[in-house]
């Protein structure tokens, strides 16, 4: 049985692909859009939801973007 690659090994293997770069840029763009949405949030519940989305984007970027580590 072939050992399963780790997340880091998988990210490294994909990091030169254009598709991978598009995905990272999409996550970065969405993260920035969330900050814009936060400025327009009407309630504290909206702010908390947006903050959760930002935290999720940060987590994804932390796992997927080798340049951030």
JOJOQUI-V488715 format. One record per pair of residues at least 12 apart in sequence whose ideal C-beta (glycine too) atoms are under 7 Angstrom apart, sorted by sequence separation. I is the first residue (numbers start at 1). J is the second residue. If there is no record, write none. Layout:
I/J
I/J
This chain:
38/50
37/50
34/50
34/53
35/54
34/54
31/54
34/57
31/57
30/57
27/57
27/60
28/61
27/61
24/64
24/65
15/66
11/64
12/66
11/66
7/63
